[in-house]
Amino acid sequence: MQPDLFTPTAAADAIGVTTSTLATWRCRGSGPAYIKRNGKVFYRRADVAAFIASRTTEHGGAQ
């Protein structure tokens, strides 16, 4: 496996969800982008990081 690719288990750990959640997201067309190689699912590190960043919110405001 290339170092810039996550397995579903590693991607789930990075995002903070289960591998079942990732599988559900793949079926629904949501979640981070993924690729298939030889029938196996992988996630690019950059796609996982972008997905995490897109779900990050900052609280607070001008005081």
C-alpha positions, 0 to 999 in steps of 0.5 A, spaced: 500 500 500 502 506 498 504 511 504 499 516 502 493 511 502 489 509 508 485 503 509 478 504 511 480 502 518 485 507 518 480 512 515 475 511 520 480 512 526 482 518 523 475 521 522 473 518 529 467 513 526 466 506 525 468 502 519 461 501 518 459 508 518 464 509 512 461 503 508 454 506 509 457 513 507 460 510 501 453 507 499 450 513 500 455 517 496 457 521 502 463 521 506 470 522 504 472 520 497 475 513 496 478 509 490 478 502 489 484 498 487 483 491 485 477 490 489 479 494 495 477 500 498 482 506 500 482 513 502 487 518 500 490 522 506 488 529 503 481 527 502 480 524 509 484 531 511 479 535 507 473 531 509 475 532 517 476 540 515 469 540 512 466 538 518 470 542 523 466 548 526 469 554 530 464 557 535 465 564 538 464 570 535 466 577 535 465 580 543 
